[in-house]
Amino acid sequence: MNSRDYIDIEERYGAHNYHPLDVVVEKASGVWVWDVDGKKYMDCLAAYSAVNQGHCHPRIVAAMREQSDKVTLTSRAFRNPVWPLFARQICELLDYEMVLPMNSGAEAVETAIKTARKWGYKVKGIPKNRAEIIVCSGNFHGRTISIISFSDDPSSFENYGPFTPGFKMVPFGDLEALKNAINANTAAFLVEPIQGEAGVVVPPAGYLKGAAEICRKNRVLLIADEIQSGLGRTGKMLASEHEGVKPDMITIGKALSGGLYPVSAVLSNRDVLGVLEPGSHGSTYGGNPLACAVAREALNVLVEEKMVENAAEMGAYFMHQLQALDTPHIDFVRGKGLWIGIVLKKDAGGARRFCEALKEHGLLAKDTHETVIRLAPPLVITRKEIDWAVEKIKTAFSSF
C-alpha cells in the first residue's frame, strides 16, 4: 500500500482529533525518517521533543530489548530491581530528593497538582478545599479535564465543561501580576519556563528567577513544567537552569524515554513529595521495569553523548542562520537551544501552508497558533544537517 491508502484508512476509522501532515512514516533513524513510499525527510519536530536522542537510538533500543526479555510489568503492588536504580539516577542527575514515576506528561502534571494541593493543606495550612494554583495565559500542560480547566485556548476547553475549580490565571512573563494574584490560599505557581505549544515563547530575562523569589517569600511552591523544555532541548538539562533556578517541583516526560515508551515523572524534595502516603496516588504502569530500563539508558545517552551541549551549540547556529534569512514572510525568529519558533507576518497566509511546502522539500515541521512554525530537531543534529535544512527552508519560502 502507498501513503494515500494508509491516509484513507486512518480518515475512515480514526477519530479526527488531529490534523497531521500527509506523510506516513515507516522507519526512522537519528534526525531522518522515511515514508512508506521511500521518500526521506528530516524530522524537525522530534515528536514534540520526545525524540531528543534521535529516532531509534541503538543503545536505548538495546536496553528495551534486554529488559523486555526479563520482566516488563509488576505494578507497584510488588517491587522490581530497576525502579530504585532509575529513582536514584534521576534524583542525582537533577538534584532532587524524591521522584514519583508516571507515564504521560499530562499524568505528571496532574500528579504535581494533586501533590501541591495536599502540601497546601497538610503543610501550609490552607483551609480545606480552598487551595489555589496560579497558572499562565498561553499555557499548555496537557488535555485532561483538570488541565484544560485552566487553559485559555478555545480549541482545548470549548464544549468540555463544567471545569475543575481552584485555578487563577496571570499573564505569562508578568511578575507584578503574579505577585498580585498570590493570597493566603495560594499553594503553587505552575509555569512552563518556555511555552512550547504557544509557539516557543521565551519570557523576559529574569522572569523565572523573579517568580522563584516571589514564590519563596510567599511560601508558594514553584512548579516548572519541563516536559517539553527539559532534558536538553534548550541547551541545558533543564530550561530553568538558564536562570539558575531550582523549582520546588518539576514535571518531566517525553525525552525521558527517547521516544520508545511513555515515561514521565515528578521530582521534588522530601518535604513536598513526602506528603503522599500509600494509597494516595499511583499508576499501574508507573515505575514499571521496562519503562525504567528505557529511561535509564535514555538519560545515559543524553549525558555521555553530550547531547545537551550539542543542543546549545547547534541551536545558536541554527537560530543565527534562520535570523539571516531574507524573506518578506518572516516577522522574527525566537527560541532557546534547539527549540525555535519562526513567527510569520500576519499577511503571510498562515504557517500550515509553509509546513506543507517544507514537507514537499523533505523537511517536517509543525505549525502552531496559525502564524508560528516550530522547529525542534533531535539533539543529535549536525552543522551539515542544519545547513541542509536552512537551504530547504529558503527554497520553500521562495515558492510563496
C-alpha positions, 0 to 999 in steps of 0.5 A: 500500500502507498501513503494515500491508502494508509491516509484513507484508512486512518480518515475512515476509522480514526477519530479526527482529533488531529490534523497531521501532515500527509506523510506516513512514516515507516522507519526512522533513524537519528534526525531522518525518517522515511515514508512508506513510499521511500521518500526521506525527510528530516524530522524537525519536530522530534515528536514534540521533543520526545525524540531528543536522542534521535529516532531509534537510538541503538543503545536505548533500543538495546536496553528495551530489548534486554529488559523486555526479555526479563520482566516488563510489568509488576505494578507497584503492588510488588517491587522490581530491581530497576525502579530504585536504580532509575529513582536514584539516577534521576534524583542525582542527575537533577538534584532532587530528593524524591521522584514519583514515576508516571507515564504521560506528561499530562499524568505528571502534571496532574500528579504535581497538582494533586501533590501541591494541593495536599502540601497546601493543606497538610503543610501550609495550612490552607483551609480545606478545599480552598487551595489555589494554583496560579497558572499562565495565559498561553499555557499548555500542560496537557488535555485532561479535564483538570488541565484544560480547566485552566487553559485559555485556548478555545480549541482545548476547553470549548464544549468540555465543561463544567471545569475543575475549580481552584485555578487563577490565571496571570499573564505569562512573563508578568511578575507584578501580576503574579505577585498580585494574584498570590493570597493566603490560599495560594499553594503553587505557581505552575509555569512552563519556563518556555511555552512550547505549544504557544509557539516557543515563547521565551519570557523576559530575562529574569522572569523565572528567577523573579517568580522563584523569589516571589514564590519563596517569600510567599511560601508558594511552591514553584512548579516548572513544567519541563516536559517539553523544555527539559532534558536538553532541548534548550541547551541545558538539562533543564530550561530553568537552569538558564536562570539558575533556578531550582523549582520546588517541583518539576514535571518531566516526560517525553525525552525521558524515554527517547521516544520508545515508551511513555515515561514521565515523572515528578521530582521534588524534595522530601518535604513536598513529595513526602506528603503522599502516603500509600494509597494516595496516588499511583499508576499501574504502569508507573515505575514499571521495569521496562519503562525504567530500563528505557529511561535509564539508558535514555538519560545515559545517552543524553549525558555521555553523548553530550547531547545537551551541549550539542543542543546549545551549540547547534541551536545558536547556529541554527537560530543565527542562520534562520535570523539571516534569512531574507524573506518578506514572510518572516516577522522574527525568529525566537527560541532557546537551544534547539527549540525555535519558533519562526513567527510569520507576518500576519499577511503571510497566509498562515504557517500550515501552508509553509509546513506543507511546502517544507514537507514537499522539500523533505523537511517536517515541521509543525505549525502552531497558533496559525502564524508560528512554525516550530522547529525542534530537531533531535539533539543529535543534529549536525552543522551539515544537517542544519545547513541542509535544512536552512537551504530547504527552508529558503527554497520553500519560502521562495515558492510563496 
